[in-house]
Amino acid sequence: MASSPHPDIEDLIARVAMADRAAFARLYERTSAKLFGVCLRVLQDRAQAEEALQDTYVKVWNNAGKYRVNGYSPMTWLITLARNSAVDRRRRSDVGRAVQPLELDDRLADPAPGPAQQAEARDDAQALALCMDELPPDRAEMVRRAYLEGATYAELATATGVKLNTVRTWLRRSLISLRECLSR
C-alpha cells in the first residue's frame, strides 16, 4: 500500500472517469466524511449539507476526467467541488432565514474516519496551518473567510474595501502559494 492515500484516490477518480461504479462507491466511502464536513461548515445546516454533498458527487461523476487539468491534488479538487456546491446552495437559500443549531443527536452521530485517517487529517491540517502562516495576514484571513466560511468574493470586497478583481487575484495567488507550499 502506498504511504499516501492520494495515489489511491487519483486511481479511483481515473476509474470514475471511465464510468466505473464500484470505483465511485469506493471514492465516496473514502472521501464523503471529509467532504460532508466541508459542506456542513459552510452551510451550518445538516439537511442542506447533505444536499450539497449529493451535488458534489454528481459533479465528481460528470467531471472526473477533468480533475488533472487544473493540477490540484485529488483531495483539493474534491474539497473545492464540495465547497463550491455548498456556497452555491447557500447563495440560493433564503437570505433572511435564521440558522438553526444542530440537534445534540446530530452532533453525536459519528460517521467519522478511523484513527489512521484522523492522523492523516491532523497532519494535513498542520501542514495547511504552517502554509497559511506564510501568507500575509490579510490574505490568510481572506482565504479563511472565502474557503472555510463560504464568503463570496463580493462579500469580501465589500468587507475589506478592496476592489472585486483584486480580491479574485489575491485569492487565486494565495491558493497557488498554498498549493506550492503543501507540495514541498
N, C-alpha and C positions, 0 to 999 in steps of 0.2 A: 504493500500500500504506500502511496506517495506521502511525503511528510506534510504536504499542504493539501487541503481539500479542493483547491482551485482547479487542478487538472481534471479531477473527477467532475466538478461542476461544469467545466468547459466541455468535457466529453458529453455530459448529459444535454447541455444546450445544443451541441452539434447534432446529437441524435434527435432532439426535439425538432430541429430544423428539417429533419428528414421525416417528420410526422411519426416518430416513434412514441406511441402512447405509454409504453412501460417506462421509457426514459423520462417522459413528462411526469408520470406519477412519482418516480424516484426523486426528480428535481423538486417537486412540490414537497415531498416528505423531508428533504434535506434543507429547504430554504424557507418554507412557509412561516415558521415561528418567528424568524427574524424579520421577514417582510411584513407580517401582521403587526409586529411591534412598531415598525416604521409608520404604517398606516394609522395605528391607534394613537401614536404620539402626535401626528398631525391633526387627526380628526377628533380625538378625545371622546369618541362615541363608538362602542363596540360594534353595533349593527352597521354603521357607516364604514367602519374599518374592514369588516368582513366583506362588504360590497366592493370596497376599493381593492381588497386583496384579490377578489374574483376578477375584477377588471384587469389587475396586474397580470394574472396568469393567462388571461385571454390575449393580452399584448405579448406575453412571452411566447405563446403558441404561434401567434401570427408573425412575430418578428425575430424569432430565434436565429435565423440565418444572418441577421444584420448586426449581431452584438459585437463581433470583432472589428467591424468597420470603424468604430469610434475609439478603439484602443484601450478601453477601460478593463479592469479585472471583471470577471463574471459577477462577483457579488456587488461590485459598484454598479454595474449595469442593471442588475436586478433591483437593487435598492433605489436607484434612480427611477426605474419604472414604477415601483411601489409608491415612492414619494410623489411622483407626478400624478399618478392615479388618485392618491389621497387629496392632493391640492386641487385637482380638477373637481373632485366630488365636493370638497369644502367650498369652492367657489360657487358651485351650483346650489348649495344648501341655502336655506333661508338665513339671511344676514342677521336678522334680529332674534333668531332662536337662541334661547339660553342653553348652554351646555350642561347636561345632567351628569353628576358624578357617577362613576361606575359603582354598581352594587358590590357589596362585600363578596358575594359568591363569585362574581366575575373576576375579582382580584385573586381569589383563592384557586381558581381553575388553573391548572399547571400543564399546559401543552409544551412546556419549555424543553429546550435541548438538554442533553445529558451532560455530565461533568466535562468530558473532553471538548464538546462544542462550547460549553461555557468558558473553559480555559482559553480556547481559541478566540472567543468573542472578547474576553478581557484583554488578551494580547493585542487584538485588533484595535480595541478602544484605547489602550495605552499608546500604541503607535500613532493613532489618529490624534490623540491629545498632544503628543510631542510635536507632530507636524503642524497642528493648529497653532501652537505656541510660536512657530516660526513665521506665521503671518503677522502683518501689522494688526494691532488690537481692533481697529475699526473694521478691517476686512474680516477678521475671525468672527467678530460679532455678527456681521452681515451674513456670513456663511451659516452660522448657527441659526439665525432667525429665518433664513430662506430654506435651509435644508432640514432643520430639525423642528422648527415651529410652523413651517408652511407659509411664511410671509411671502407675498408676491413681490415682484420687482417694483411695481408701482407703489406698494405699501412701504417698501424700504426707501425708495426715492423720496417719498413724502416725509417719512420719519427722520431721515438724515439730512434732507435738504440738498441731496446730490442729484444731478440730472439722471434720468432713467437710463440713457445709453451708457453713462459712466457706471451706474450700478451693475448693468449687464456685463460690461467689460471687467470690472473688478471681480465679480463673482466668477466669470469664466477664467480669468487669470489665477484667481485663488484656487479654483478646482484643479487647474493644471499644476500649480505648485504643490498642492496636496498629493496629487497622483504621483508626481516625481518624487516627493519625499517618501511616500509609502512604498515606492518601488525600490528604494535604496536598501 
